[in-house]
Amino acid sequence: MTKIETQAQYDWAVKRVEELLPLVTDETPLDDPNSIELELLSNLVADYSEEHFALGEPSLVDVLKLRMFEMGLNQKSLAELIGVSPSRLSDYISGKCEPTLKVARTISKKLGIDANIVLGV
């Protein structure tokens, strides 16, 4: 098998990987048949998953909401942290507008969000 082509093949391969995992440890030689099978099937499963179940890049809206939750912030406190009005932050979160370059830099630095996500690239 060079590629998983159907959901049934994928399901079988995932099940087999789960069966092999307890049999292969860090001490298992790389030329062990279980180790070889696990490596090959894992790569096939990963390729199929990436092609059929990819999540894509997160949006700024999604990441802002996640950071608010993680940091225990409400919209008002997040607006203060990044130096914008609560109504402007509401516009960012609703997707009505995008931050200026200056605000984007602040968001990236103060919230630890990758600049590519903040800038939408």
Phi, psi and omega in degrees: 000123179257344181201140174279127186248342183229162177298323179297317177297318178299312180301317178297314182296319178297316179298317180293321176300317179297326177289325183280332185307313180291343183273344183243124179241180177296336181273351181292129179299147181295338180268007176292135182305320178294321179295317179297313181297317179299315180299312182296312181294322179299318179294319178296317179297316180298317180297315180296316180299316180297322181286321188255340185235019183300138182271337182081178181280142178288153177270163178300320179302312180298317183289322177298315179297320178296314180297321178301315179296310183299323184266000180066037183254147169261178183298322182296314181290325176292319178301316178298317182299320183262000173078037176231167178285154176303324180292324178293317177299320178300322177296320178296314185291328179276351180083010181290329178209167180250153181291154173292168180300319180297314179293323178299318177298316180297315179301313182299314183288310187283334181253356179065038179258132180306134182301328179296325178289316181298321182271354177073030179249000000 
